[in-house]
């Protein structure tokens, strides 16, 4: 009898989902940004294409968390296939493992989905259950695999959410899976991080770089069945 489940973590495919090879796993978790265009009508066929691919994947459980680019989803222009579990700031328990997914990120620019002002975002993180085993958010926590280039200054900076980091420090899930930031592999050549003072392992599962070039086949992790 298996005592572990293997999870394939992917994020930020930005219309490049068909370039991915399918590894052996029990669960696939997608942490947002399947698409590119912020225009809802252009975004619609992009997301529909992704969902056809995602629904066809040979995994027992398929989890999708929306991202800021996936603008046609909150506009109700696209529905997820029946065999896809959507976590839109809610949870699911799979074989004793509690997974909570949320699409919210600190606000930047305009026209994006699920952006929340930094002064208001903590109320969302306060709703994450304390017994969460795997936390999936579209964006990173402050200082954790969150380096990107400022388009104006051309300097690298950390742009994760400090309120999210505080919540993760309090609840200590086994894993925090996210994307949103594409530079991390360019800067550190690492998409997974374990801090010595925390139980949580952090996974930046973005498959593309800053310029949306395909660079990462996703990250495989294991978790014990509860």
C-alpha positions in Angstrom: 0.0 0.0 0.0 1.3 3.4 -0.9 2.2 5.8 1.9 3.2 8.7 -0.2 1.6 10.6 -3.1 3.7 12.2 -5.9 2.7 15.7 -7.0 3.7 17.4 -10.2 3.8 21.2 -9.6 3.4 23.5 -12.5 2.5 27.2 -12.9 2.6 30.1 -15.4 2.4 28.1 -18.6 1.3 31.2 -20.5 0.0 29.2 -23.5 3.1 26.9 -23.5 1.3 23.9 -21.7 1.7 21.6 -24.7 5.5 21.8 -24.4 5.4 20.0 -21.1 6.2 16.3 -20.8 4.0 14.3 -18.4 5.9 12.7 -15.6 4.6 9.9 -13.4 2.6 11.3 -10.6 -0.7 11.0 -8.6 -1.7 14.7 -8.6 -1.0 17.7 -10.8 -1.3 21.1 -9.2 -1.4 24.2 -11.4 -0.8 27.5 -9.6 -2.2 29.9 -12.1 -1.6 31.9 -15.3 -2.4 29.5 -18.0 -2.9 32.4 -20.5 -1.3 35.6 -21.7 -3.9 38.2 -22.8 -5.6 40.3 -20.2 -8.4 41.0 -22.7 -11.2 38.7 -21.6 -12.4 37.8 -25.1 -8.9 37.0 -26.3 -8.2 35.2 -23.1 -11.2 32.9 -23.4 -9.9 30.6 -26.2 -6.5 30.6 -24.5 -8.0 29.3 -21.3 -10.2 26.8 -23.1 -7.2 25.4 -24.9 -5.4 25.0 -21.5 -8.4 23.3 -19.9 -8.7 20.8 -22.8 -5.1 19.8 -22.2 -5.3 19.9 -18.4 -8.4 17.7 -18.4 -6.7 15.1 -20.6 -3.7 14.6 -18.2 -3.3 11.1 -16.9 -3.5 11.9 -13.2 -6.1 10.8 -10.7 -6.4 14.4 -9.3 -6.0 17.6 -11.3 -6.1 20.9 -9.3 -6.3 24.3 -10.9 -5.8 27.7 -9.1 -6.5 30.7 -11.2 -3.9 33.5 -11.8 -4.0 37.2 -12.6 -3.7 36.5 -16.3 -6.7 34.1 -16.4 -9.1 37.0 -16.8 -11.8 35.0 -18.7 -12.3 32.7 -15.7 -13.7 35.2 -13.1 -15.7 36.8 -16.0 -17.5 33.4 -16.3 -16.6 33.1 -19.9 -14.9 29.7 -19.3 -15.9 26.8 -17.1 -13.5 24.2 -15.8 -14.0 20.6 -17.0 -15.8 18.3 -14.6 -12.6 16.3 -13.8 -10.7 19.4 -12.7 -10.8 20.6 -9.1 -10.8 24.4 -9.0 -9.5 26.0 -5.8 -10.6 29.6 -5.8 -9.8 30.5 -2.2 -11.2 27.2 -0.9 -9.9 23.8 0.1 -10.1 20.1 -0.8 -9.1 17.0 1.1 -7.5 14.3 -1.0 -6.6 11.0 0.8 -6.3 12.9 4.1 -4.2 15.7 2.7 -5.8 19.2 3.0 -5.0 21.4 0.1 -6.0 25.1 0.1 -5.7 27.2 -3.0 -6.1 31.0 -3.5 -5.6 33.2 -6.6 -5.0 36.5 -4.8 -1.9 38.6 -5.3 -0.9 42.1 -4.2 -2.2 44.7 -6.7 0.1 45.8 -9.5 -0.8 47.6 -12.8 -4.4 47.5 -13.9 -6.8 45.1 -15.7 -5.6 42.0 -14.0 -7.7 39.5 -12.1 -7.6 38.7 -8.3 -5.4 41.7 -7.5 -5.9 43.0 -3.9 -4.5 46.1 -2.3 -1.6 45.3 0.1 -3.4 46.9 3.0 -6.4 44.6 2.5 -4.9 41.3 1.5 -4.2 40.0 5.0 -7.9 39.3 5.5 -7.7 36.6 2.8 -4.7 34.9 4.3 -6.4 34.9 7.7 -9.0 32.6 6.2 -6.5 29.8 5.4 -7.1 26.9 7.7 -4.4 26.2 10.3 -4.3 22.5 9.5 -3.5 23.1 5.8 -1.0 20.5 4.5 -0.4 22.1 1.1 -0.9 25.8 0.4 -1.2 26.8 -3.2 -1.3 30.5 -4.0 -0.6 32.2 -7.3 2.0 34.5 -5.9 5.0 34.0 -3.5 5.6 35.1 0.0 7.9 38.0 0.6 11.6 37.1 0.3 10.9 33.5 -0.8 11.8 32.7 -4.5 10.2 36.1 -5.4 12.9 38.0 -7.2 11.9 39.7 -10.5 13.1 42.6 -12.6 11.6 46.0 -12.2 10.7 47.1 -15.7 11.4 50.8 -14.9 14.7 50.6 -13.0 15.9 47.3 -14.6 16.9 46.2 -11.1 16.0 43.0 -9.4 13.8 43.2 -6.4 11.7 41.0 -4.1 8.0 41.4 -4.7 6.3 38.7 -2.7 3.6 39.3 -0.1 4.8 40.0 3.5 1.3 39.2 5.0 1.4 35.8 3.3 4.8 35.1 4.7 3.5 35.9 8.2 0.5 33.5 7.7 2.8 30.7 6.4 5.0 31.2 9.4 2.0 30.8 11.7 0.4 27.7 10.1 3.5 25.9 8.8 2.1 23.8 5.9 4.2 21.1 4.5 4.5 22.8 1.2 3.7 26.2 -0.3 3.4 26.0 -4.1 3.2 29.1 -6.2 4.3 30.8 -9.4 3.7 34.4 -10.7 7.4 35.3 -10.6 9.4 34.0 -13.5 12.9 35.2 -12.8 13.8 32.9 -9.9 15.5 30.2 -11.9 17.5 32.8 -13.9 18.8 34.4 -10.6 19.3 31.5 -8.3 18.8 28.4 -10.6 16.5 27.0 -8.0 12.7 26.6 -7.9 12.5 24.9 -4.5 13.6 26.2 -1.1 13.6 24.8 2.5 14.4 27.3 5.3 16.2 25.9 8.4 13.7 27.6 10.8 10.5 26.5 9.0 8.7 23.2 8.4 7.4 24.5 5.0 9.1 23.7 1.7 8.6 26.4 -0.9 8.1 25.6 -4.6 8.1 28.2 -7.4 6.6 26.1 -10.2 6.7 28.6 -13.0 7.7 26.9 -16.3 8.7 30.1 -18.1 11.3 32.8 -17.6 10.9 36.6 -17.6 10.5 36.7 -21.4 8.0 33.7 -21.3 10.5 31.3 -22.7 9.9 27.7 -21.7 12.7 26.8 -19.2 11.3 24.5 -16.5 9.5 21.1 -16.8 7.8 21.5 -13.5 8.8 20.2 -10.1 8.0 16.9 -8.5 7.4 16.5 -4.8 6.3 13.8 -2.4 3.9 14.0 0.5 2.9 11.4 3.1 -0.7 10.2 3.0 -2.3 11.1 6.3 
